[in-house]
Every structure is written in structure tokens, then in C-alpha cells.
Amino acid sequence: MTNRSLTHRRTRRSWTTAVPLLTGAALLAGCQGPGGWTSDAPRSAREAVRVLPADGARGVPAGRRIEVRVPDGRLERVEVTRAGDTGSEPVPGRLTPDGLGWRSAGTPLALASRYTVEAVAVDGQGRRTARHTSFTTYVPAHRLVGFFRPEHRSTVGTGMIVSFDFNRPVRDRAAVERALSVTARPAVRIAPHWFGDRRLDFRPRAPWQPGTEVTMALRLRDVRAAPGVYGIQHKTVRFRIGRDRTSVVDAAAHTMTVRSAGRPVATLPVTAGDQDNPTYNGRMVILERHPMTRMDGGTVGFGGEYDIPDVPHALRLTTSGTFLHGNYWASRNTFGAANTSHGCVGLRDEQGGSPDTPAGWFYRTSLVGDIVEVVRSRETTVAPDNGLGGWNMPWSAWLRGSAVR
């Protein structure tokens, strides 16, 4: 096996569908090993974790149950949450006596809701495979729902951009925009920007100040979004900005400098995208944190070329598949010396994920909303709608994205 990092598909799809606000939707990563390298896990482990409803499903009937199954081995952990008005609400469930299945219990699925499933399975050889999926349930006909991030009562990094994703196309963007407000204490100007007719983002001119309290007011109930389509939400969401941390990946120097409140606290050796598949330049925002994730080429157009079930300390940076993650398969002298991936950024780690490695430390101390900036790469700048890439758009251009003049 060569010492090349997991890679990601260089897709250019914009983030205008469910992903921005369905936190975790389509979370199988877009990274692979070199030359079509595949995991040595048996086929049953690589295909192991089956989740119903399927990842990314929309309009799931409210009466359904959630099921997780593996063909052999056992389910080690299953966590299911519903994004509710007061934050993430756990969904109860039970393992089957043989350990091969899990089924939700109690109340059936709720209407107009987003559910997230985290599952880890162990095969007969003790090897783990992880699965992370999400789906949304049925929204009554002619009703508009805005799925949003971040979650209520969360603490996030200074780069967090408020993002709404709508279940239906919005024709009267001005009416919907007026029904949504984002305010801060201490006060700062916050402006909206539309990406297509389903996504609306809000951000200040510069990253937030630590300690800022942000309030999102959704007053969509009975707002006409399109002919015959009306909003149903009336809620208030609050979150807090945590400490200030920004990391800069220098792709040419193979390093990542971590700064806290502007002061460097660590310089870590990395391996970034190689010459043929360089990492995106520009400011990206940590979207999701996964102690372990499965990276499946089938989710990003590589078919069955690879399927790695146990990538540790994975931080998603773009919707198209860029991750900053732990790498246990490359030799130590790769980090800080060579760019060997197809777009992801790798930090040294151990199989299973060690808290004492560079990847473990960075993961443990990171927040959703932290900024990771890549410089001196051969690739173009990440698109503003690929993940939360809006910091790469000039403020004047951002202001032109409002529907309210």
C-alpha cells in the first residue's frame, strides 16, 4: 500500500439542495485511497450498516420507524436524534437480541422534521465501520419549512454562517427574507444572501466576536412563499459564539498553523491534495464533526473503487467532499513533507483514532463553525455555496444577494 491519503471527488456541485441545513445529510465522505485502493475489511463489513429511511431521503411518511441493520458482527452504537425546537432530541430505540438490528421505539416519526442517525458496527475480526445518515419527514402539501443551522443553544466557532434550506422553491424571496431575522448582542450588521431559490444564508461582514449571542427569529407562519405555498414555522433559535480559533493550511509548506485569538498555538505537519487533485484554496468552515466515519467513493461518483469504514477524527469542510481528518495509513515522514491526497487534508493519527495524536488533539479542541483556511494550493478558491464558503465572497457582492432592496 502506498502512503497516499484518502481522496475526494473534485465535483463542482453547488450547495443549493438539502445539505446546508440538513446537518449531516449525505455524510459518507468523498475521500479515497490511491489508485483505487480499497479497505481490507471483508465485503460484509464494507457494506455493513444499512439504515432505513435512506440517507438524504425527503418526504418520509411520519408513521415510519427508523431501522439500522448489519449482516453479521454486531451493532456497537446507534444514536438517533431529531432536530427539535429546543435542540437535538434523542430518539429512543432497542437493539435486537442478536445485536444485528436496531429499531426506533415509542413515538413514530414527526412531520416536517430532520433526523440524524449515527451507527458503528463491529465485525467478527473486531474491525469497525461507521455510518452517518440523515433524512427529513413529510411536510404537508403547500407548506414551507426552513431547515436551519446552527442548532438551538449550540456553541459554535467564529466562522459560523446562519443557513436556511427550504423544502420547496421560494418564489417570493422578499417575503420570506422579511420573515427571517438574525440579530446579535453586541449588535453588528448581518446581511442575507440567496443561493438559488431554496437556500438563504446570513453573516456579518467579518467573523463573529467571541461571546456574541445570536438570535434567529423565524416568523414564516402564513407567509406566502409561492402560489399556494405558505410557511408554518414560528420559533426563536439562539446560539452563542465560542472562543476564536482559525487554522491556516499552507499547502506548499505542508503545515497547518492553529491560532487562538490571533496568536499561534501550534503548527502541525499535514498532507494536502497532490498535484493532480489539489485542495481548494480559501476559507472553509467546519460543518460536522465525526469521531469516525465511513468514506465511500460511491457517494461522489467513484462507484465501487473504494470504501474505507473507519476514518478517524473527521471534520467536514465542504459539501463536495473535502475533509480534514486523521490518517493512520501514511508513514510519519509523509506529514510535513509531501502532498499525497486527492483534496482532503490529513493529520497523523492511529487506527481507531488516538486523542494523543495531532489529529486527535485538533479534533478534540475544534468546534463546528471554526474557520480552516487553505493557502498556496494549485486549486481554485472554494465556491461560496460549497459548504459555508460565504467568507470567500466580497461583502459588496454578498449584499447584492438580498431580495429586499
C-alpha positions in Angstrom: 0.0 0.0 0.0 1.4 3.4 -0.9 1.4 6.3 1.5 -1.2 8.3 -0.1 -4.1 9.9 1.8 -7.7 9.3 1.3 -9.0 11.5 -1.6 -12.1 13.3 -2.6 -14.0 13.7 -5.8 -13.4 17.1 -7.4 -17.1 17.8 -8.0 -18.3 21.4 -8.6 -21.9 20.9 -7.4 -23.3 23.9 -5.6 -24.8 23.5 -2.2 -28.3 24.5 -3.0 -30.2 21.4 -2.0 -30.8 19.8 1.3 -27.3 19.6 2.7 -26.7 23.1 4.1 -29.4 22.8 6.7 -29.8 19.0 7.0 -26.8 18.8 9.2 -25.1 15.6 8.2 -27.0 14.8 5.1 -25.1 12.5 2.7 -22.3 12.3 5.2 -20.4 9.5 3.5 -17.2 11.2 2.7 -15.7 11.9 -0.7 -12.2 10.6 0.0 -10.4 7.5 -1.3 -7.1 5.8 -1.2 -4.5 5.9 -4.0 -5.0 4.1 -7.3 -8.4 2.7 -6.4 -7.1 1.3 -3.0 -9.8 -0.4 -1.0 -10.1 -1.3 2.6 -9.0 -4.8 3.6 -12.2 -5.2 5.6 -14.4 -8.0 4.3 -17.3 -7.2 1.9 -19.9 -7.7 4.7 -18.1 -5.0 6.8 -17.7 -2.6 3.9 -21.4 -2.8 3.0 -22.4 -3.4 6.6 -24.5 -0.7 8.1 -27.9 -0.4 6.4 -30.2 2.5 7.5 -33.8 3.0 6.7 -35.1 5.5 5.7 -32.3 6.0 3.3 -29.6 8.8 3.6 -30.8 12.1 2.2 -34.5 10.9 1.8 -37.1 13.6 1.8 -40.8 13.4 2.5 -40.6 10.3 4.6 -44.1 9.4 6.0 -44.5 10.3 9.6 -45.7 6.9 10.7 -42.4 5.1 9.7 -39.9 3.7 12.1 -36.1 4.0 11.8 -34.2 0.8 11.3 -30.5 0.0 11.4 -29.1 -3.4 10.4 -25.9 -5.3 9.8 -25.5 -8.7 8.1 -23.1 -10.1 10.7 -21.0 -9.0 13.6 -22.9 -6.6 15.9 -24.0 -3.0 16.2 -21.8 -1.4 18.8 -23.5 2.0 18.9 -26.6 3.6 17.5 -27.6 7.2 18.2 -30.6 8.8 16.6 -31.6 12.5 17.1 -34.4 14.7 15.9 -33.6 18.4 15.4 -36.4 20.0 17.5 -37.3 23.5 18.6 -35.1 23.1 21.8 -32.1 21.5 20.2 -31.3 17.9 19.3 -33.8 15.4 20.9 -32.7 11.8 21.3 -34.9 9.2 19.7 -35.3 6.0 21.8 -34.8 2.6 20.3 -33.9 -1.0 21.0 -31.3 -3.5 19.8 -32.5 -6.9 18.6 -31.4 -9.8 20.8 -28.8 -10.9 18.2 -27.2 -7.5 18.1 -27.7 -7.2 14.3 -30.5 -4.7 14.3 -31.9 -1.6 16.0 -35.4 -0.2 15.7 -36.8 3.1 17.0 -39.4 2.8 19.8 -42.1 5.0 21.2 -43.4 7.9 19.2 -43.4 7.5 15.4 -41.6 10.0 13.2 -42.8 13.6 13.4 -43.9 15.7 10.5 -41.6 18.3 9.0 -38.6 17.2 10.9 -34.9 16.3 10.3 -33.5 13.1 11.8 -29.8 12.1 12.0 -28.5 8.6 12.5 -25.0 7.7 13.9 -24.1 4.0 13.9 -21.0 2.0 14.5 -20.7 -1.7 13.7 -18.0 -4.3 14.6 -17.4 -7.4 12.5 -16.1 -10.8 13.7 -12.5 -9.6 13.5 -13.1 -6.6 15.7 -13.0 -4.1 12.8 -15.3 -1.1 13.0 -17.3 0.6 10.3 -19.2 3.8 10.8 -22.3 5.2 9.1 -23.8 8.7 9.4 -27.1 9.5 7.6 -29.9 12.0 7.8 -33.4 12.4 6.3 -36.4 14.6 6.5 -40.0 13.7 7.0 -43.1 14.7 5.1 -44.2 18.3 5.1 -47.9 18.7 4.5 -48.9 19.8 1.0 -48.4 23.5 0.2 -46.4 24.1 3.4 -42.9 25.7 3.5 -40.3 24.7 6.1 -36.9 26.1 6.6 -34.3 23.7 7.9 -31.6 25.6 9.6 -28.1 25.6 11.1 -26.7 26.0 13.7 -28.8 24.3 16.3 -30.7 25.9 19.1 -28.5 26.5 22.2 -25.3 25.4 20.4 -21.9 27.0 20.9 -20.1 27.5 17.6 -16.9 28.9 16.1 -16.4 32.5 14.9 -16.9 31.4 11.3 -20.4 30.1 11.6 -22.8 31.3 8.8 -26.5 31.0 9.5 -28.1 29.0 6.7 -31.7 28.1 5.9 -32.6 25.4 3.4 -36.2 25.3 2.2 -38.2 22.2 1.4 -39.8 23.9 -1.7 -38.6 26.5 -4.1 -39.3 30.1 -2.9 -40.8 32.3 -5.5 -41.4 35.4 -3.3 -37.9 35.6 -1.8 -38.5 39.1 -0.4 -41.5 38.0 1.6 -39.6 35.0 3.1 -36.5 37.1 3.7 -38.5 39.7 5.6 -40.0 36.9 7.8 -36.5 35.7 8.9 -34.2 37.9 11.0 -30.8 37.3 12.6 -29.6 39.7 15.3 -26.6 39.8 17.6 -25.6 41.1 21.0 -23.3 43.1 20.9 -25.0 44.5 17.8 -23.4 44.0 14.4 -24.8 44.3 10.9 -25.9 41.0 9.5 -26.9 40.6 5.9 -28.7 37.9 3.9 -27.7 36.3 0.6 -29.7 33.9 -1.6 -28.1 30.9 -3.3 -30.8 29.9 -5.7 -34.5 29.6 -4.6 -34.0 27.1 -1.7 -31.1 28.5 0.3 -30.7 31.7 2.3 -27.6 32.5 4.3 -26.9 35.2 6.8 -23.5 36.5 8.0 -21.8 39.7 9.3 -19.1 41.5 7.3 -16.3 39.8 9.3 -16.2 36.7 11.5 -18.1 37.0 14.8 -16.5 38.2 18.0 -16.2 35.6 20.8 -19.0 35.7 23.3 -21.6 37.1 20.8 -25.1 35.9 21.5 -27.0 35.4 18.2 -30.8 35.2 17.8 -32.6 33.8 14.8 -36.3 34.6 14.6 -38.4 32.5 12.2 -41.8 34.2 11.5 -42.8 32.2 8.5 -46.2 31.1 9.6 -48.8 32.0 6.9 -46.1 33.8 4.8 -46.8 33.2 1.1 -43.6 31.8 -0.4 -45.1 30.8 -3.8 -48.5 30.5 -5.3 -50.5 28.3 -2.9 -47.4 27.7 -0.6 -47.4 29.1 2.9 -44.9 28.9 5.8 -45.7 27.1 9.0 -42.9 28.0 11.4 -42.9 30.5 14.3 -40.0 30.0 16.6 -36.9 31.6 18.0 -33.4 30.0 17.9 -30.4 31.2 19.9 -26.8 30.2 19.8 -23.5 31.5 21.2 -20.1 32.2 19.6 -17.3 30.5 21.4 -13.6 31.1 21.5 -11.8 32.5 18.5 -9.8 29.8 16.6 -8.6 29.9 13.0 -6.3 27.4 11.3 -4.3 28.1 8.1 -3.2 25.2 6.0 -0.2 26.1 3.9 -0.4 23.5 1.1 3.1 24.4 -0.2 4.8 24.1 3.2 2.7 21.0 4.2 1.8 22.7 7.6 -1.3 23.8 9.4 -0.9 26.7 11.9 -3.5 26.9 14.6 -4.2 30.4 16.0 -6.2 31.2 19.1 -7.3 34.9 19.4 -4.8 35.6 16.7 -1.8 34.0 18.5 -0.2 30.8 17.1 -0.7 27.9 19.5 0.5 25.0 17.3 2.0 24.2 13.9 1.0 20.7 12.7 2.5 18.8 9.8 -0.1 17.8 7.2 -0.5 16.2 3.8 -2.8 18.0 1.4 -4.0 17.5 -2.1 -1.4 16.3 -4.7 -0.5 18.0 -8.0 -3.4 16.4 -9.9 -6.0 16.8 -7.2 -5.1 19.9 -5.1 -7.1 21.0 -2.1 -9.4 24.0 -2.5 -7.9 27.4 -1.6 -9.9 29.8 0.6 -11.8 29.9 3.9 -13.9 26.9 4.7 -15.9 26.3 7.9 -16.1 23.1 9.9 -19.6 21.8 9.1 -19.7 18.5 11.0 -17.5 16.5 13.5 -17.3 12.7 13.4 -15.1 10.6 15.7 -15.2 8.0 13.0 -16.8 8.0 9.5 -17.0 5.8 6.5 -15.6 7.2 3.3 -17.4 5.6 0.3 -16.5 6.5 -3.3 -19.9 5.6 -4.5 -21.3 8.8 -2.9 -19.1 11.1 -5.0 -19.0 9.4 -8.4 -16.2 6.8 -7.9 -18.6 3.8 -7.9 -17.1 0.8 -6.0 -13.5 1.9 -6.3 -13.1 2.3 -2.5 -14.9 2.1 0.7 -13.0 2.9 3.9 -15.1 2.1 7.0 -13.0 3.7 9.8 -11.5 7.1 9.0 -10.9 8.7 12.4 -11.4 12.3 13.6 -13.2 13.5 10.5 -14.1 17.2 10.1 -16.2 18.1 7.1 -15.2 21.3 5.3 -17.2 21.3 2.1 -20.4 19.6 0.8 -18.5 18.3 -2.2 -16.3 16.1 0.0 -13.3 18.0 1.4 -12.4 16.7 4.9 -9.7 17.4 7.5 -9.2 14.0 9.0 -6.9 11.6 10.8 -4.6 9.5 8.7 -3.2 6.3 10.1 -2.1 4.6 6.9 0.7 7.0 5.8 4.2 6.9 7.2 5.2 9.5 9.7 7.6 11.2 7.3 4.8 11.9 4.8 3.3 14.6 7.1 5.1 17.9 6.7 6.9 16.7 3.6 4.6 15.7 0.8 1.1 16.3 -0.5 -0.4 12.9 -1.3 -4.1 13.2 -1.1 -6.7 14.0 -3.8 -8.1 17.0 -2.0 -8.5 16.3 1.7 -6.1 17.5 4.4 -4.7 14.7 6.6 -3.2 14.8 10.1 -1.2 12.0 11.6 -3.4 9.5 13.6 -3.6 5.9 14.7 -6.2 3.3 13.6 -9.2 3.7 15.8 -8.3 7.3 16.5 -6.0 8.3 19.3 -6.5 11.5 21.4 -2.8 11.9 21.7 -2.0 12.3 18.0 -2.1 15.7 16.1 -5.5 14.6 14.6 -6.9 13.7 18.0 -5.8 17.0 19.6 -7.1 19.1 16.7 -10.5 17.2 16.7 -10.9 17.4 20.5 -10.3 21.1 20.5 -12.4 22.1 17.4 -15.9 23.5 17.1 -18.4 23.4 14.4 -18.1 26.9 12.9 -14.3 27.1 13.2 -12.6 28.5 10.1 -9.9 26.5 8.2 -8.2 28.5 5.5 -6.1 26.9 2.8 -3.4 28.9 1.1 -0.8 28.3 -1.6 -2.6 25.4 -3.3 -2.8 25.0 -7.0 -6.6 24.7 -6.9 -9.2 27.4 -7.3 -10.9 29.1 -4.4 -13.8 27.1 -2.9 -17.2 28.3 -4.1 -19.3 30.4 -1.6 -22.1 27.9 -1.7 -19.9 24.8 -1.2 -20.4 24.2 2.5 -20.3 27.5 4.3 -17.9 29.2 1.9 -19.5 32.6 2.0 -16.5 34.2 3.6 -14.8 34.0 0.2 -17.3 36.4 -1.3 -16.6 40.1 -1.1 -19.0 42.0 1.2 -20.3 44.2 -1.7 -21.2 41.0 -3.7 -22.8 39.5 -0.6 -25.1 42.5 -0.1 -26.3 42.1 -3.7 -27.7 38.7 -2.9 -30.6 40.1 -0.8 -34.1 40.1 -2.3 -35.1 43.1 -0.3 -33.9 46.4 -1.8 
